[in-house]
Amino acid sequence: MQILQIISSARGAESFSTQLSQGIIDKLLAAHPGSTVVVRDLAKHPFPHLEEAHLQAYFTPAEGRSPEQQAAVRHSDEAIAEVMASDVLVIGSPFYNFTIPSSLKAWLDHLTRANITFRYTPTGPEGLITGKKVYVALASGGIYSEGPMQPYDFAAPYLRWMLGFLGMRDVTVARAEGVKLPEFQATAVQKGLAGITA
């Protein structure tokens, strides 16, 4: 089994989302010995935000692309190839200003390509990235899965919808919540892992 780990936190080893995603990977490796892990650290090696050159390259047939367009499409091709080659994705995301980091959004933007990772049909959009299991490791300073702050969680709903749009509908969200609250911080990662089965 090939596992793709997506890291989007800028906090390095102190990141709760990275600790949670690593805990999920440890469970997967224990259950599936011999599996390989490919790590894509978006904090250390961010994808560029979409610009005109990227969009022009996406809508130009490969044989007609200029050298500049070939360079512009490289990140997108890499992201798509890594996802397509993987059986399982483990996406670590901190909760920045009620949603995901811009680095993770940029990666998703490069992953979302018409007629490659999704297409429109007479019956509506169809995701073309299928047969994947996805774990989202989401860390937040407060509690957003329930209670008065739940309406302000724009991370988990967006990721579920976006991944589903691309065809990845088997999504499990694990949460390390309350990492800025003394009464929850010490056990947040362990609680997030409790419901994960590999």
Summary of the structure (lengths in Angstrom):
residues: 198
radius of gyration: 17.4
end to end distance: 11.9
largest distance: 58.5
contacts: 623
relative contact order: 0.18
helix: 41%
strand: 23%
